Amino acid sequence: MRAAFVASVAVLSLACFAAADTAFYQDAAFLELAKYSPFPDLPFAGNGTCGEKVENKDGSVTVRCLGPAHPLKPGQTVNTMMYLESPYPAEGQVVVLNLTSQLVDAEERPVPLSDVYVHHYVSSSAFLLGNGAELRGSFSRQPVKEPYALVIDAAKLKNDTIRYTNIQLINTIGVAEEDKRECLECWCVDKKDHGSFFCCKDCPAKDGPAVDYRLEYTVTYRPLAVEDSKTKKVQFIGFDITGGDIEYDILASQGPNTTLRKTYDTVIDDRCPQKKPFEVVRCIAHQHVGSECLYMYNLDKDELICKSCPVYGTEPGVPGNEEGYVVKMTDGDPSPPYLVEPGTRVRLVSDYSAAERRLGVMGLMSVWVGGLEKPCTGQFGASAMSAMSGSMSTPATSEHPLKNGIFVA
């Protein structure tokens, strides 16, 4: 069961957007997990609800939804499952124009990450929901450029399993400043110098009342019309800098102004060999505090395909701009879309500041593509190209973007 859960959480931000007419890898993971419903070692929080549909002047529809309540006292953490309501019509295909999410309290007020940290939430790719602490960055996300579109097959969401969603929250209200790093990085007790979402635990904190917190998500969509025949449905390929381990650790400081660079090599369509070229439309990364950027390079041409970088908040306690937290990952939109040949060798490059020890960091990338002939699962479970440079970072002095190592910025 743990393996299936790792696979599903691996796509936390990668599941944020995907074509819905395809059964992706993480969907299989959730179907496997559903055999254990209700989960023996993860509590079930309940069902979500959606409000009335609001018709906009341009013919689109907006729906606001709330997940079930997650009561948390200061210092408490929760890792739980929930069923979320579908905001889409019962039948037909729709084009998703906008999808935003945030955490709200019992009064439906936005909650800052500095109070309750959203480690992740993730569901099936067909539901288009998944993110990490950068969830409010979705408020500024722009739709992909035409003729590309994110398309949902609403009828498939009748299956409850598709809407089965995992969320992990960490309440740091009342936690001493010197204890927050251990809480947020989820240091493991039984494995020194390692952090993992499996090790998240309650943190010592000043006592206080429990508050109900909910995931709020709002979707704007329009029907996919018959005349939209030229629309190219966007699918995604998910990549993990560790090759499937999800998390890694920066064990010691390398000094000020240093960067730890970790790489991973694979074939972009390794798990779904294509016969025709396809286009990379967007790249979105998921990284933690301390990150600098995540890149994807074409090794055959020594070219940058795309990159996604963190935006750090600058205002204490302000939802969406929390000082010191990753509040957004930039959209890497190649212009024009980057044409990829079948069998192209790629290198994923994850940069983190090496000035401090950090545990349980991630380097995940969702690559949005158009023109695939058949579905792609990405590298989750795929083999790395072992003949190429290894995926583990080693001491080095090179600043070349295709090299591993530690270097001075």
MIDREN-918805 format. One line per field, with one value per residue (C-alpha): residue in three letters; x, y, z. Coordinates in pm, whole numbers. Layout:
# residues N
residuo: c(ALA | ...)
xx: c(X | ...)
yy: c(Y | ...)
zz: c(Z | ...)
# end
This chain:
# residues 409
residuo: c(MET | ARG | ALA | ALA | PHE | VAL | ALA | SER | VAL | ALA | VAL | LEU | SER | LEU | ALA | CYS | PHE | ALA | ALA | ALA | ASP | THR | ALA | PHE | TYR | GLN | ASP | ALA | ALA | PHE | LEU | GLU | LEU | ALA | LYS | TYR | SER | PRO | PHE | PRO | ASP | LEU | PRO | PHE | ALA | GLY | ASN | GLY | THR | CYS | GLY | GLU | LYS | VAL | GLU | ASN | LYS | ASP | GLY | SER | VAL | THR | VAL | ARG | CYS | LEU | GLY | PRO | ALA | HIS | PRO | LEU | LYS | PRO | GLY | GLN | THR | VAL | ASN | THR | MET | MET | TYR | LEU | GLU | SER | PRO | TYR | PRO | ALA | GLU | GLY | GLN | VAL | VAL | VAL | LEU | ASN | LEU | THR | SER | GLN | LEU | VAL | ASP | ALA | GLU | GLU | ARG | PRO | VAL | PRO | LEU | SER | ASP | VAL | TYR | VAL | HIS | HIS | TYR | VAL | SER | SER | SER | ALA | PHE | LEU | LEU | GLY | ASN | GLY | ALA | GLU | LEU | ARG | GLY | SER | PHE | SER | ARG | GLN | PRO | VAL | LYS | GLU | PRO | TYR | ALA | LEU | VAL | ILE | ASP | ALA | ALA | LYS | LEU | LYS | ASN | ASP | THR | ILE | ARG | TYR | THR | ASN | ILE | GLN | LEU | ILE | ASN | THR | ILE | GLY | VAL | ALA | GLU | GLU | ASP | LYS | ARG | GLU | CYS | LEU | GLU | CYS | TRP | CYS | VAL | ASP | LYS | LYS | ASP | HIS | GLY | SER | PHE | PHE | CYS | CYS | LYS | ASP | CYS | PRO | ALA | LYS | ASP | GLY | PRO | ALA | VAL | ASP | TYR | ARG | LEU | GLU | TYR | THR | VAL | THR | TYR | ARG | PRO | LEU | ALA | VAL | GLU | ASP | SER | LYS | THR | LYS | LYS | VAL | GLN | PHE | ILE | GLY | PHE | ASP | ILE | THR | GLY | GLY | ASP | ILE | GLU | TYR | ASP | ILE | LEU | ALA | SER | GLN | GLY | PRO | ASN | THR | THR | LEU | ARG | LYS | THR | TYR | ASP | THR | VAL | ILE | ASP | ASP | ARG | CYS | PRO | GLN | LYS | LYS | PRO | PHE | GLU | VAL | VAL | ARG | CYS | ILE | ALA | HIS | GLN | HIS | VAL | GLY | SER | GLU | CYS | LEU | TYR | MET | TYR | ASN | LEU | ASP | LYS | ASP | GLU | LEU | ILE | CYS | LYS | SER | CYS | PRO | VAL | TYR | GLY | THR | GLU | PRO | GLY | VAL | PRO | GLY | ASN | GLU | GLU | GLY | TYR | VAL | VAL | LYS | MET | THR | ASP | GLY | ASP | PRO | SER | PRO | PRO | TYR | LEU | VAL | GLU | PRO | GLY | THR | ARG | VAL | ARG | LEU | VAL | SER | ASP | TYR | SER | ALA | ALA | GLU | ARG | ARG | LEU | GLY | VAL | MET | GLY | LEU | MET | SER | VAL | TRP | VAL | GLY | GLY | LEU | GLU | LYS | PRO | CYS | THR | GLY | GLN | PHE | GLY | ALA | SER | ALA | MET | SER | ALA | MET | SER | GLY | SER | MET | SER | THR | PRO | ALA | THR | SER | GLU | HIS | PRO | LEU | LYS | ASN | GLY | ILE | PHE | VAL | ALA)
xx: c(0 | 283 | 419 | 84 | 50 | 400 | 304 | -7 | 161 | 446 | 214 | 91 | 152 | 181 | -182 | -284 | -373 | -405 | -627 | -919 | -978 | -673 | -609 | -279 | -42 | -158 | -517 | -414 | -248 | -569 | -772 | -533 | -569 | -946 | -937 | -851 | -1135 | -1176 | -797 | -672 | -395 | -529 | -843 | -1139 | -1247 | -1578 | -1733 | -1700 | -1974 | -2007 | -2210 | -2443 | -2312 | -2261 | -2300 | -2060 | -2123 | -1881 | -2077 | -1838 | -1944 | -1779 | -1830 | -1684 | -1644 | -1529 | -1377 | -1477 | -1357 | -1018 | -1018 | -667 | -531 | -201 | 89 | -126 | -75 | -320 | -279 | -625 | -848 | -1168 | -1420 | -1447 | -1757 | -1733 | -1787 | -1852 | -2177 | -2297 | -2217 | -2006 | -1659 | -1555 | -1253 | -1106 | -1029 | -925 | -875 | -771 | -737 | -657 | -702 | -977 | -1090 | -1435 | -1534 | -1405 | -1122 | -788 | -536 | -165 | 96 | 269 | -34 | -129 | 114 | -35 | 220 | 18 | -318 | -356 | -628 | -668 | -541 | -893 | -1007 | -732 | -660 | -319 | -72 | 157 | 228 | 232 | -141 | -240 | -5 | -284 | -476 | -241 | -208 | -305 | -479 | -259 | -254 | -488 | -524 | -419 | -671 | -724 | -1024 | -1233 | -1466 | -1728 | -1902 | -1593 | -1614 | -1922 | -1673 | -1611 | -1257 | -1160 | -1252 | -1081 | -827 | -540 | -444 | -171 | -176 | 67 | -53 | 241 | 37 | 199 | 509 | 839 | 1034 | 1330 | 1103 | 925 | 1196 | 1170 | 789 | 766 | 1042 | 895 | 1218 | 1215 | 1276 | 1398 | 1620 | 1866 | 1919 | 1609 | 1276 | 959 | 585 | 555 | 737 | 517 | 402 | 244 | 474 | 521 | 303 | 119 | -230 | -521 | -866 | -924 | -1022 | -1189 | -988 | -1114 | -972 | -1150 | -1131 | -1296 | -1327 | -1425 | -1504 | -1693 | -1847 | -1626 | -1822 | -1843 | -1664 | -1366 | -1242 | -903 | -849 | -541 | -601 | -315 | -183 | 108 | 421 | 537 | 903 | 1077 | 1438 | 1498 | 1364 | 1082 | 1200 | 1013 | 1226 | 1595 | 1805 | 2065 | 2267 | 2506 | 2571 | 2826 | 2876 | 2714 | 2611 | 2637 | 2392 | 2331 | 2250 | 2083 | 2014 | 1815 | 1836 | 1570 | 1393 | 1099 | 858 | 1023 | 696 | 486 | 699 | 562 | 591 | 545 | 688 | 486 | 494 | 591 | 341 | 419 | 634 | 539 | 765 | 706 | 996 | 1032 | 1179 | 1543 | 1480 | 1612 | 1472 | 1390 | 1496 | 1444 | 1709 | 1718 | 2042 | 2043 | 2055 | 2202 | 1901 | 1683 | 1326 | 1170 | 1218 | 998 | 1122 | 992 | 851 | 907 | 667 | 773 | 501 | 464 | 131 | -25 | -208 | -53 | 261 | 384 | 739 | 999 | 756 | 731 | 404 | 415 | 606 | 639 | 489 | 756 | 583 | 813 | 718 | 649 | 580 | 896 | 884 | 1013 | 1116 | 1023 | 1300 | 1450 | 1692 | 1624 | 1789 | 1599 | 1804 | 1697 | 1879 | 1860 | 2056 | 2334 | 2382 | 2168 | 2088 | 1741 | 1559 | 1279 | 1305 | 1147 | 1202 | 889 | 794 | 469 | 538 | 226 | 230 | 12 | -1 | 57 | -68 | -114 | -113 | 207 | 279 | 612 | 904 | 728 | 837 | 1042 | 1408 | 1676 | 1938 | 2207 | 2466 | 2441 | 2552 | 2416 | 2124 | 2300 | 2465 | 2838 | 3086 | 3190 | 3291 | 3129 | 2848 | 2746 | 2370 | 2403 | 2642 | 2584 | 2744 | 2788 | 2900 | 2932 | 2652)
yy: c(0 | 241 | 206 | 301 | 597 | 718 | 704 | 910 | 1174 | 1193 | 1373 | 1626 | 1931 | 1732 | 1628 | 1993 | 1986 | 1700 | 1577 | 1388 | 1141 | 938 | 696 | 817 | 637 | 801 | 707 | 342 | 415 | 560 | 268 | 35 | 240 | 233 | -139 | -28 | 224 | 346 | 354 | 152 | 397 | 726 | 878 | 979 | 1341 | 1329 | 1475 | 1814 | 2035 | 2279 | 2596 | 2713 | 2752 | 3115 | 3193 | 3461 | 3709 | 3533 | 3207 | 3043 | 2900 | 2946 | 2711 | 2746 | 2433 | 2343 | 2024 | 1876 | 2025 | 1933 | 2033 | 2119 | 2250 | 2443 | 2212 | 1934 | 1775 | 1572 | 1342 | 1236 | 1134 | 1300 | 1291 | 1620 | 1723 | 1769 | 2131 | 2019 | 1925 | 1565 | 1495 | 1627 | 1768 | 2109 | 2334 | 2445 | 2818 | 2874 | 2665 | 2819 | 2680 | 2791 | 2691 | 2870 | 2863 | 2808 | 3163 | 3094 | 3342 | 3269 | 3103 | 3193 | 2919 | 3056 | 2940 | 2618 | 2479 | 2293 | 2019 | 1879 | 1774 | 1534 | 1351 | 1180 | 1359 | 1338 | 1575 | 1830 | 1883 | 1872 | 2118 | 2201 | 2510 | 2717 | 2655 | 3025 | 3088 | 2933 | 3261 | 3424 | 3130 | 3206 | 2956 | 2781 | 2955 | 2843 | 2602 | 2409 | 2347 | 2157 | 1932 | 1744 | 1455 | 1533 | 1195 | 1019 | 1211 | 1014 | 755 | 845 | 710 | 980 | 1243 | 1064 | 1319 | 1313 | 1626 | 1690 | 1998 | 2114 | 2367 | 2575 | 2822 | 2838 | 2648 | 2806 | 2955 | 2724 | 2417 | 2509 | 2376 | 2026 | 2039 | 2164 | 1940 | 1640 | 1509 | 1132 | 1002 | 658 | 778 | 1053 | 1326 | 1241 | 1415 | 1267 | 1332 | 988 | 1129 | 1436 | 1448 | 1681 | 1963 | 2104 | 2415 | 2640 | 2508 | 2661 | 2581 | 2356 | 2533 | 2379 | 2423 | 2347 | 2328 | 2578 | 2531 | 2740 | 2639 | 2836 | 2635 | 2641 | 2358 | 2206 | 2301 | 2101 | 2382 | 2333 | 2048 | 2217 | 2226 | 2034 | 1861 | 1906 | 1600 | 1587 | 1386 | 1382 | 1382 | 1330 | 1441 | 1136 | 888 | 777 | 830 | 1163 | 1328 | 1388 | 1565 | 1841 | 1704 | 1987 | 2349 | 2404 | 2768 | 3095 | 3157 | 2789 | 2580 | 2206 | 2078 | 1739 | 1588 | 1304 | 1171 | 986 | 970 | 1208 | 952 | 648 | 512 | 599 | 587 | 825 | 801 | 1170 | 1492 | 1659 | 1999 | 2105 | 2378 | 2443 | 2321 | 2363 | 2248 | 2161 | 2244 | 2335 | 2627 | 2674 | 2591 | 2807 | 2655 | 2333 | 2297 | 2053 | 2030 | 1858 | 1657 | 1576 | 1946 | 2091 | 2326 | 2446 | 2324 | 2505 | 2604 | 2677 | 2881 | 2955 | 3290 | 3367 | 3569 | 3901 | 3992 | 3825 | 3646 | 3770 | 3487 | 3440 | 3638 | 3474 | 3587 | 3315 | 3060 | 2938 | 3102 | 3027 | 2834 | 3019 | 2874 | 2781 | 2849 | 2802 | 3049 | 2905 | 2563 | 2348 | 2074 | 1740 | 1447 | 1094 | 939 | 1273 | 1243 | 1496 | 1602 | 1732 | 1978 | 2076 | 2362 | 2429 | 2666 | 2471 | 2741 | 2545 | 2185 | 2096 | 1764 | 1611 | 1845 | 1766 | 1830 | 1735 | 1869 | 1852 | 1888 | 1984 | 1851 | 1863 | 1623 | 1292 | 993 | 786 | 855 | 909 | 823 | 1003 | 859 | 742 | 381 | 438 | 352 | 620 | 608 | 450 | 489 | 863 | 1075 | 956 | 1114 | 1174 | 1510 | 1497 | 1771 | 1969 | 2318 | 2343 | 2592 | 2425 | 2364 | 2001 | 1906 | 1766 | 1912 | 2201 | 2535 | 2896 | 3110)
zz: c(0 | 81 | -273 | -422 | -187 | -278 | -644 | -586 | -370 | -619 | -855 | -598 | -809 | -1128 | -1109 | -1106 | -1474 | -1723 | -2001 | -1854 | -2136 | -2038 | -1753 | -1613 | -1382 | -1061 | -1141 | -1122 | -788 | -651 | -783 | -602 | -286 | -315 | -229 | 123 | 149 | 414 | 452 | 749 | 835 | 697 | 847 | 631 | 676 | 489 | 173 | 10 | -135 | -426 | -448 | -722 | -1075 | -1175 | -1544 | -1669 | -1949 | -2183 | -2157 | -1912 | -1576 | -1235 | -941 | -590 | -377 | -25 | 108 | 444 | 772 | 915 | 1285 | 1405 | 1735 | 1747 | 1661 | 1517 | 1176 | 973 | 674 | 563 | 275 | 156 | -127 | -313 | -507 | -883 | -996 | -1353 | -1531 | -1519 | -1884 | -2170 | -2211 | -2084 | -2130 | -1798 | -1816 | -1456 | -1142 | -810 | -460 | -106 | 257 | 453 | 816 | 967 | 866 | 513 | 556 | 382 | 614 | 576 | 533 | 841 | 1044 | 865 | 608 | 312 | 256 | -33 | -164 | -456 | -644 | -979 | -1289 | -1430 | -1155 | -1218 | -849 | -685 | -538 | -250 | -41 | -360 | -410 | -403 | -694 | -900 | -866 | -1116 | -1354 | -1713 | -1946 | -2198 | -2533 | -2809 | -2978 | -2664 | -2387 | -2063 | -2121 | -1864 | -1943 | -1680 | -1697 | -1566 | -1241 | -1143 | -1022 | -658 | -676 | -925 | -663 | -373 | -249 | 0 | 195 | 451 | 676 | 946 | 1205 | 1332 | 1541 | 1883 | 1769 | 1873 | 1584 | 1647 | 1618 | 1292 | 1058 | 1207 | 1184 | 827 | 689 | 874 | 1023 | 1073 | 1425 | 1318 | 1034 | 1114 | 853 | 656 | 611 | 463 | 452 | 614 | 918 | 973 | 1335 | 1588 | 1698 | 2051 | 2074 | 2314 | 2381 | 2194 | 2053 | 1754 | 1432 | 1127 | 807 | 458 | 108 | -117 | -494 | -762 | -1127 | -1437 | -1750 | -2077 | -2282 | -2550 | -2860 | -3182 | -3364 | -3129 | -3349 | -3386 | -3010 | -2898 | -2568 | -2324 | -2147 | -1909 | -1838 | -1477 | -1374 | -1041 | -989 | -765 | -1019 | -793 | -433 | -425 | -154 | -94 | 167 | 176 | 465 | 544 | 463 | 187 | 278 | 176 | -186 | -281 | -481 | -467 | -814 | -864 | -1204 | -1351 | -1708 | -1902 | -2238 | -2240 | -2387 | -2229 | -2091 | -2395 | -2712 | -2974 | -3351 | -3428 | -3279 | -3001 | -2834 | -2481 | -2392 | -2024 | -1736 | -1370 | -1086 | -724 | -491 | -124 | 69 | -27 | -393 | -675 | -997 | -1179 | -1543 | -1828 | -2098 | -2435 | -2415 | -2786 | -2876 | -2555 | -2531 | -2249 | -2300 | -2005 | -1642 | -1340 | -1044 | -693 | -585 | -217 | -7 | 145 | 398 | 741 | 780 | 454 | 272 | -70 | 17 | 339 | 413 | 353 | 208 | -152 | -257 | -627 | -894 | -1222 | -1540 | -1791 | -2122 | -2424 | -2697 | -2944 | -2790 | -2793 | -3057 | -2925 | -3139 | -3026 | -2816 | -2712 | -2420 | -2146 | -1823 | -1523 | -1313 | -960 | -785 | -410 | -195 | -21 | 243 | 493 | 581 | 452 | 472 | 268 | -31 | -367 | -735 | -931 | -1271 | -1466 | -1838 | -2030 | -2384 | -2691 | -2983 | -2805 | -2999 | -2684 | -2310 | -2117 | -1754 | -1733 | -1547 | -1235 | -1241 | -1556 | -1570 | -1579 | -1852 | -1639 | -1911 | -1872 | -1577 | -1243 | -1068 | -737 | -678 | -610 | -516 | -821 | -921 | -1264 | -1325 | -1651 | -1631 | -1738 | -1458 | -1109 | -804 | -567 | -700 | -593 | -736)
# end
